[in-house]
Amino acid sequence: MLTLKLINEQTERVIRGLEKKRFAGAKEAIEEVMAIDKKRREAQTALDQNLSQTKKLAAEIGGLMKQGKKDEAENIKQQVSELKVAGEALKSQMEEAEKLLNQKLCQIPNIPYDEVPEGAGAEDNWVVKSNLKECVIGEDTVGNWTANPIVESARLPHWELAKKYNLIDFDLGVKISGAGFPVYRGKGAQLQRALINFFLDEARKAGYEEIMPPTVVNAASGYGTGQLPDKEGQMYHCEVDDLYLIPTAEVPVTNIYRDVILDEKDLPIKNCAYTQCFRREAGSYGKDVRGLNRLHEFSKIEIVRIDTPEHSAESHKEMLAHVEGLLQKLELPYRILRLCGGDQSFTSAICYDFEVYSEAQKRWLEVSSVSNFDTYQANRLKCRFRNAEKKTELCHTLNGSALALPRIVASILENNQTEEGIRVPNALVPYMGCEIIN
């Protein structure tokens, strides 16, 4: 969440940032937070004065009793008793203000960096790079460019290819669990495992320590990374034990550093993890949920970094280069978008999406989001580091998909289909043990 220091010292910047993110009632929300914080600080000041006066008077009682001034001592005892009652009321007032303040801060999203484009939704995102060689180039009003591939011939969509080559059984998944829970079999299951091992090996080569975390987390972990209370309705909740199935490995991995003070010399910390991910995807329908486009359970490799404020921008660049390198090695058509304020997540300060092109569906499919959260998550997590001056500061947290498997599989199937079968990308041949899936 946003720090009170930032809100109080850079109020106008915070309000502008929230407005860029299309947060309704930004000015009113910030003014309310500042008013509650003022009451909290006033109660704290009064309580401190109360405790100081109580301690001072209490120290006089013993001396008066020794001097035989019993009446004066009893009078001071009465004053001390009254001060303690008043102190309890002040303490309760301060705690209530702190609780309300935390509730309000949790409802306010992170503010975007200055380089984040203005915009209300996906149509306003900036395409900053594409590897497509054959494309249609168009200029928009801000001088940004977009690229859409020219599809020479119709292609089979991945759900038909999966059925043709017996790779994925969507109907069996419905029988066992429901829609959005596909069953991978044969070479389809082998392709999943090949991609998982390939992504983890590439992350290891890039210096990431592999983590195997739990796939259920407590509410404190969901709160720490911002899934709670913002995305509570999108998470599967195990009500009896009050645990949540993770929507991404970002949650358990980042929470490793909750309530931890790190040494600056150990930063950046680089972790990666493969997990199953679970998302209710409430409200999704139509073409967006066909085949592998949108699932309730899927495999994903996540990369997470904990860094200093001074180096986090460089870490973000390195993470973007890592994800781009994976797509290049998989020989897939991709583009990179810088998300506008209105399309960013609740917690991110800046985010880039990677999309691969679906030949058959003639649409772009998001396969990764790489975000820098600045201190927003760290403030919730109380994730700090001790600098060279031995002072503690909030860390910056970053994460990205490297990569989510379903749409990568869809793109591989659709873009690599030949008369002989599905061509396996060269980078996956050692993992698959074959060059063609047929």
C-alpha positions in Angstrom: 0.0 0.0 0.0 1.0 3.6 -0.4 3.1 5.0 2.5 1.7 7.8 4.6 5.0 9.7 4.1 4.4 9.7 0.3 0.8 10.7 0.7 1.5 13.6 3.1 4.6 14.9 1.3 3.6 14.4 -2.3 -0.2 14.7 -2.1 -0.8 16.2 -5.5 1.4 13.7 -7.2 -0.5 10.8 -5.5 -3.8 12.2 -6.6 -2.7 12.7 -10.2 -1.3 9.1 -10.2 -4.6 7.7 -8.9 -6.5 9.7 -11.5 -4.2 8.3 -14.2 -5.1 4.8 -12.9 -8.8 5.8 -13.3 -9.4 5.4 -9.5 -12.7 6.9 -8.8 -12.8 9.5 -6.0 -9.0 9.8 -5.8 -9.0 13.3 -4.2 -11.7 12.4 -1.7 -10.0 9.2 -0.7 -6.6 10.8 -0.1 -8.2 13.6 1.9 -10.0 11.1 4.0 -6.8 9.2 4.7 -5.0 12.4 5.6 -7.8 13.4 8.0 -7.8 10.0 9.7 -4.0 10.1 10.0 -4.2 13.5 11.6 -6.6 12.2 14.2 -4.4 9.2 14.8 -1.3 11.4 15.3 -3.2 13.8 17.6 -4.4 10.9 19.7 -0.8 9.5 19.8 0.6 12.9 20.9 -2.1 13.2 23.6 -1.4 9.6 24.8 2.4 10.3 24.9 1.8 13.4 27.0 -0.6 11.4 29.2 1.9 8.7 29.8 4.6 11.2 30.6 2.5 13.0 33.1 1.4 9.7 34.7 5.0 8.6 35.1 6.0 11.9 36.5 3.2 12.0 39.1 3.6 8.3 40.0 7.3 9.0 40.8 6.2 11.6 43.4 4.0 9.3 45.4 6.8 7.4 47.2 8.6 10.6 48.3 5.4 12.1 49.7 4.6 9.0 51.7 8.1 8.9 53.2 7.6 12.6 54.2 4.3 11.7 55.9 2.3 13.7 53.4 -0.3 11.0 53.1 -3.2 13.3 52.0 -1.1 14.8 49.2 0.0 11.3 48.1 -3.6 10.1 48.0 -4.5 13.1 45.9 -1.8 12.4 43.4 -2.9 8.7 43.3 -6.3 9.9 42.4 -4.9 12.1 39.6 -2.8 9.1 38.3 -5.9 6.9 38.3 -7.8 9.5 36.3 -4.9 9.9 33.9 -4.8 6.1 33.3 -8.5 6.0 32.5 -8.0 8.9 30.1 -5.0 7.1 28.7 -7.0 4.0 27.9 -9.5 6.1 26.1 -6.8 7.8 24.0 -5.2 4.4 23.3 -8.5 3.0 22.1 -9.1 6.1 20.0 -5.6 5.8 18.4 -6.0 2.0 17.7 -9.4 2.6 16.1 -7.9 5.3 13.9 -5.0 3.0 12.9 -7.5 0.2 12.0 -9.7 2.5 9.9 -6.6 4.1 8.3 -5.3 0.6 7.3 -8.7 -0.3 5.9 -8.8 2.9 3.8 -5.2 2.5 2.5 -5.8 -1.1 1.4 -8.6 0.2 -0.9 -6.3 2.6 -2.7 -4.2 1.2 -5.6 -0.5 1.9 -6.3 0.2 5.0 -8.3 1.8 4.6 -11.8 5.2 5.9 -12.8 5.4 9.0 -14.9 6.3 7.0 -18.1 3.1 5.0 -17.9 0.8 6.2 -20.7 -2.6 7.9 -20.1 -5.5 5.7 -21.0 -8.7 4.0 -19.8 -8.2 0.4 -21.1 -6.4 -2.1 -23.3 -7.1 -0.1 -26.5 -4.8 2.7 -25.0 -1.8 0.5 -24.3 1.4 1.2 -26.2 3.0 -1.4 -28.4 6.7 -0.8 -27.8 8.2 -3.7 -29.8 7.2 -6.5 -32.1 9.3 -9.3 -33.8 6.9 -9.7 -36.7 8.6 -9.4 -40.1 5.4 -9.2 -42.2 3.1 -6.6 -40.7 0.8 -3.7 -41.3 2.2 -0.5 -39.8 -0.2 2.3 -38.7 0.4 5.6 -36.9 -1.9 6.7 -34.1 -2.4 10.2 -32.7 0.4 10.0 -30.2 3.0 8.7 -32.6 2.9 5.2 -31.2 3.0 2.2 -33.6 1.1 -1.0 -33.8 1.7 -4.2 -35.8 -0.7 -6.8 -36.9 0.5 -9.9 -38.8 -0.7 -10.7 -42.3 -2.1 -14.3 -42.2 -1.7 -15.8 -45.6 -4.0 -18.8 -45.1 -6.5 -20.1 -42.6 -5.1 -22.2 -39.7 -6.7 -24.7 -37.4 -7.3 -23.4 -33.9 -5.4 -25.1 -31.1 -8.5 -26.8 -29.7 -9.0 -28.6 -33.0 -5.3 -29.5 -33.3 -5.3 -30.8 -29.7 -8.2 -33.1 -30.6 -6.6 -34.1 -33.9 -3.4 -35.2 -32.3 -4.9 -36.4 -29.0 -3.0 -33.8 -27.0 -5.6 -32.3 -24.7 -9.0 -33.6 -23.7 -11.3 -30.7 -22.8 -14.4 -32.8 -22.5 -12.7 -35.2 -20.0 -11.7 -32.2 -17.9 -15.3 -31.1 -17.8 -16.3 -34.6 -16.6 -13.7 -34.7 -13.9 -13.8 -31.1 -12.6 -15.7 -28.7 -14.9 -15.0 -26.2 -17.7 -11.6 -24.7 -17.5 -9.8 -27.8 -16.2 -8.3 -29.5 -19.3 -6.7 -33.0 -19.2 -3.3 -33.1 -21.0 -2.3 -36.5 -22.3 0.4 -38.2 -24.3 2.6 -35.7 -26.3 0.4 -32.9 -24.9 1.4 -33.8 -21.3 5.0 -34.2 -22.5 4.9 -30.7 -24.1 3.8 -29.3 -20.8 6.6 -30.9 -18.9 9.1 -29.9 -21.6 8.1 -26.2 -21.3 8.2 -26.3 -17.5 11.8 -27.8 -17.5 12.9 -25.4 -20.3 11.6 -22.3 -18.5 13.1 -23.4 -15.2 16.5 -24.2 -16.8 16.6 -20.8 -18.5 15.7 -19.1 -15.2 18.5 -21.0 -13.4 21.0 -20.0 -16.1 19.9 -16.4 -15.5 20.8 -16.6 -11.8 17.3 -17.3 -10.3 17.1 -19.7 -7.3 14.4 -22.2 -7.7 11.7 -22.3 -5.1 9.0 -25.0 -4.6 6.4 -23.2 -2.5 3.0 -24.3 -1.2 0.0 -23.7 -3.6 -2.3 -22.7 -0.7 -1.7 -19.6 1.3 -3.1 -17.9 4.4 -4.9 -14.6 4.3 -1.9 -12.7 5.5 0.1 -13.8 2.4 -2.8 -12.8 0.1 -2.9 -9.4 1.8 0.9 -9.0 1.6 1.0 -9.1 -2.2 -2.3 -7.3 -2.7 -4.6 -10.1 -3.8 -6.6 -9.5 -0.7 -8.9 -7.7 -0.3 -8.8 -6.5 -3.9 -9.2 -9.9 -5.7 -10.9 -12.0 -3.1 -13.7 -13.0 -5.4 -11.2 -14.3 -8.0 -9.5 -16.7 -5.7 -10.6 -20.2 -4.6 -11.2 -20.1 -0.9 -10.9 -23.2 1.4 -13.4 -21.8 4.0 -12.9 -24.4 6.7 -9.2 -23.7 7.0 -9.3 -20.1 5.7 -6.7 -20.8 3.1 -6.6 -19.7 -0.5 -5.4 -21.5 -3.7 -2.7 -19.4 -5.2 -3.5 -17.4 -8.5 0.3 -17.2 -9.1 3.6 -18.2 -7.5 4.2 -14.5 -6.9 2.1 -14.8 -3.7 4.0 -17.5 -1.8 7.4 -16.6 -3.1 7.2 -12.9 -2.3 5.8 -13.7 1.1 9.0 -15.5 2.0 10.3 -12.0 2.7 7.3 -10.8 4.8 8.5 -9.3 8.1 12.1 -9.7 7.1 15.0 -7.2 7.1 17.5 -8.0 4.4 21.1 -6.8 4.0 21.7 -4.5 1.0 24.6 -6.5 -0.1 22.3 -9.5 -0.7 20.1 -7.6 -3.1 18.7 -8.2 -5.6 17.3 -11.5 -4.6 16.2 -13.5 -7.6 13.7 -16.4 -7.2 11.8 -18.5 -9.7 9.1 -21.1 -9.1 6.9 -23.5 -11.0 3.4 -24.0 -9.6 -0.1 -24.8 -10.6 -2.2 -21.7 -10.5 -5.9 -21.4 -9.7 -8.3 -18.6 -10.8 -12.0 -18.5 -10.7 -12.1 -16.1 -13.7 -15.6 -15.0 -12.7 -17.4 -13.1 -15.5 -15.3 -14.6 -18.4 -17.3 -15.8 -21.3 -17.3 -16.2 -25.1 -14.3 -16.5 -27.3 -12.0 -15.5 -24.4 -12.6 -18.9 -22.7 -12.4 -21.2 -25.8 -9.8 -23.9 -25.5 -6.7 -22.8 -23.6 -7.5 -19.1 -23.8 -8.7 -18.8 -20.2 -8.5 -21.6 -17.6 -9.3 -22.1 -13.9 -6.1 -24.2 -13.4 -2.9 -23.9 -15.3 0.9 -24.2 -15.0 3.1 -21.2 -14.8 6.7 -20.3 -14.0 7.1 -17.1 -12.1 10.2 -15.0 -11.6 10.4 -12.7 -8.5 12.9 -10.1 -7.5 13.5 -8.2 -4.2 15.7 -5.1 -4.9 16.7 -1.7 -3.7 14.9 1.4 -5.0 18.0 2.5 -6.9 18.4 -0.7 -8.8 14.9 -1.9 -9.4 14.5 -0.2 -12.8 17.5 -2.1 -14.0 16.1 -5.3 -12.6 12.9 -4.7 -14.4 14.8 -4.3 -17.7 16.6 -7.5 -17.1 13.4 -9.4 -16.4 11.8 -8.0 -19.6 14.9 -9.1 -21.6 14.7 -12.6 -20.0 11.0 -13.1 -21.0 11.7 -11.8 -24.5 14.6 -14.2 -24.8 12.3 -17.1 -24.0 9.8 -16.1 -26.7 12.6 -15.7 -29.2 14.0 -19.2 -28.4 10.5 -20.6 -28.9 10.4 -18.9 -32.3 7.0 -17.3 -31.6 5.5 -14.1 -33.0 5.3 -11.7 -30.1 4.8 -8.1 -29.2 5.5 -6.1 -26.0 3.1 -3.5 -24.6 3.5 -0.9 -22.0 0.2 -0.8 -20.2 -1.6 2.5 -19.8 -2.8 3.7 -16.3 -6.3 2.4 -16.7 -5.3 -1.1 -17.7 -2.7 -1.6 -14.9 -3.2 -4.0 -12.0 -4.1 -2.7 -8.6 -0.6 -3.1 -7.2 1.8 -2.3 -10.1 3.6 1.0 -10.6 4.6 0.0 -14.2 3.8 -3.1 -16.2 4.7 -4.6 -19.6 2.6 -7.3 -21.2 4.0 -9.9 -23.6 1.5 -11.2 -26.2 1.9 -14.0 -28.8 -0.2 -14.1 -31.9 -2.8 -16.7 -32.6 -2.7 -17.5 -36.3 -6.1 -19.3 -36.2 -7.9 -16.9 -33.9 -6.4 -13.8 -35.5 -5.8 -12.2 -32.1 -3.1 -11.5 -29.6 -2.9 -13.7 -26.5 -1.3 -12.4 -23.3 1.4 -14.8 -22.0 3.3 -12.6 -19.4 3.0 -9.5 -17.4 6.3 -8.1 -15.9 5.7 -5.6 -13.2 7.6 -3.3 -10.8 5.5 -2.6 -7.7 7.9 -0.1 -6.2 7.4 -0.1 -2.4 3.7 -0.9 -2.6 3.9 -4.6 -1.8 6.9 -4.2 0.5 5.0 -1.7 2.7 2.2 -4.3 3.1 4.8 -7.1 3.7 7.1 -5.0 5.9 9.9 -6.2 3.6 12.9 -4.0 4.3 16.6 -3.9 3.9 19.4 -2.3 5.9 21.5 0.1 3.9 25.1 1.1 4.2 24.2 3.6 6.9 22.5 0.8 8.9 19.1 2.5 8.3 16.2 0.4 7.2 14.3 1.1 4.0 11.4 -0.5 2.2 12.5 -2.8 -0.7 11.1 -2.8 -4.2 9.4 -6.0 -5.4 9.1 -7.1 -9.0 7.6 -10.2 -10.7 6.8 -11.6 -14.0 5.5 -14.7 -15.8 8.3 -16.6 -17.4 6.1 -18.1 -18.7 2.4 -19.0 -18.4 1.9 -22.3 -20.3 -1.6 -22.5 -21.7 -1.4 -19.7 -24.3 2.2 -20.6 -25.1 1.0 -24.1 -25.9 -1.8 -22.6 -28.0 0.6 -20.4 -30.0 3.1 -23.3 -30.6 0.3 -25.5 -31.9 -1.2 -22.9 -34.1 2.0 -21.3 -35.5 3.9 -24.6 -36.0 1.3 -26.7 -37.7 2.5 -28.4 -40.9 1.2 -31.2 -43.1 3.3 -33.7 -41.2 2.2 -32.5 -37.7 3.2 -29.9 -35.2 6.8 -28.8 -35.5 8.6 -28.7 -32.2 10.6 -25.5 -31.6 14.4 -26.2 -31.7 14.8 -25.2 -28.1 12.3 -27.8 -26.9 13.6 -30.8 -29.0 16.1 -31.9 -26.3 13.2 -31.9 -23.8 10.6 -33.5 -26.1 12.9 -36.1 -27.8 11.2 -35.4 -31.1 11.0 -32.8 -33.8 7.4 -33.4 -34.9 4.2 -34.1 -32.9 1.9 -36.2 -35.0 
